[in-house]
Amino acid sequence: MVDNKIESLGLGKIREFKIDGGFFELPWGNIRVGKPWIAEITGLSAQYGFERRFLKTMALDFYKGKPSKLAVDADELQVGKIYELNVPVSWRHPSERFCIRIISKGPDFFEAEEISYEDLAKYLRARK
């Protein structure tokens, strides 16, 4: 059952993400490389490209005393909002970063449209 649904912008592929126990677990390629994060994109910034509001994460599991699974409360993720995710991969490769716009959300999943940085900048400039 989907609680809320909006129209896709048609800018990227649609992906489904799992919500487990009210939490969205952040993808984490390698726990020794860095920490994943998720931020709501709130606008454009001359200094950083995008203005971001970082969401508070919580540890779901630990490995050798350090968090090995991080999650955000699924209630913080809202349909229609745009989020940037950072996924650490390895020391040799930079973190994988991508933007999504949530288009539907149910109690145990949400669907999101991936948006490239170029399309996102155009979209935000047009919204001004």
C-alpha positions in Angstrom: 0.0 0.0 0.0 1.3 3.4 -1.0 0.6 6.3 1.4 1.4 9.1 -1.0 2.5 9.3 -4.7 3.5 12.1 -7.0 4.4 12.2 -10.7 7.9 11.5 -11.8 9.9 14.3 -13.5 11.1 11.8 -16.1 14.7 12.7 -15.5 16.1 9.3 -14.4 15.4 5.7 -13.6 13.1 4.7 -10.8 14.5 2.7 -7.9 12.8 1.0 -5.0 14.4 1.3 -1.5 13.5 -0.9 1.5 12.3 0.5 4.9 12.8 -2.0 7.7 11.2 -1.4 11.1 10.6 2.2 10.4 14.2 2.9 9.3 15.9 3.3 6.0 19.4 1.7 6.2 22.0 3.7 4.3 24.0 1.8 1.7 27.6 1.4 2.9 30.1 0.0 0.5 33.1 -0.2 3.0 32.9 0.5 6.7 36.6 1.2 7.0 36.6 4.0 4.4 34.2 6.5 5.6 30.7 7.2 6.8 27.6 7.3 4.6 25.3 10.3 4.9 22.0 11.5 3.5 21.0 15.2 3.1 17.9 17.0 1.9 18.7 19.3 -1.0 17.1 22.6 -0.1 18.3 24.9 -2.9 21.4 26.2 -4.7 24.6 27.4 -3.1 27.3 29.6 -4.7 29.9 28.0 -2.5 28.9 24.3 -2.4 26.7 23.9 -5.5 23.7 22.8 -3.4 22.3 23.8 0.0 21.9 20.7 2.1 20.2 19.8 5.4 21.9 16.7 6.8 19.6 14.1 8.3 20.5 12.6 11.7 21.7 9.0 11.4 21.6 6.3 14.0 23.7 3.2 14.4 21.8 -0.1 14.0 24.8 -2.4 14.4 28.5 -2.2 15.5 31.7 -3.9 14.3 34.8 -3.6 16.6 33.2 -0.8 18.5 32.4 1.3 15.5 29.0 1.7 13.7 28.7 -0.8 10.8 25.1 0.0 9.8 23.6 3.4 9.8 20.0 4.4 9.2 17.6 7.4 9.3 14.1 7.4 10.6 11.8 6.8 7.6 9.4 9.4 8.8 12.0 12.1 7.9 11.9 11.1 4.2 9.1 12.9 2.5 7.5 12.4 -0.9 8.5 15.2 -3.3 11.7 16.1 -1.5 15.1 15.6 -3.1 18.0 13.9 -1.2 21.6 13.3 -1.8 23.2 10.1 -0.6 26.9 9.5 -0.1 28.1 5.9 -0.2 31.8 5.3 0.7 33.3 2.6 -1.6 37.1 2.3 -1.2 40.3 4.2 -0.6 41.1 4.1 -4.3 37.7 5.3 -5.5 35.8 8.3 -4.4 32.5 7.9 -2.6 29.5 7.2 -4.8 27.1 10.2 -4.5 23.7 10.4 -6.1 20.5 12.3 -5.8 17.0 10.9 -5.6 13.5 12.5 -5.5 11.0 10.4 -3.6 7.9 9.8 -5.7 6.0 7.3 -3.5 6.2 5.9 0.0 4.6 3.0 1.7 5.2 1.5 5.2 8.0 -0.8 4.1 9.4 0.8 0.9 9.7 4.0 -1.1 10.3 4.6 -4.8 12.6 7.3 -5.9 13.7 8.8 -9.2 17.5 9.2 -9.6 18.4 12.7 -10.8 21.8 13.7 -12.2 23.5 16.7 -10.8 23.1 18.7 -14.0 19.3 18.0 -14.2 19.0 18.8 -10.5 20.7 22.2 -10.9 18.4 23.0 -13.9 15.3 21.9 -11.9 16.3 24.1 -8.9 17.0 27.1 -11.1 13.6 26.8 -12.8 11.9 26.6 -9.4 13.2 30.0 -8.2 
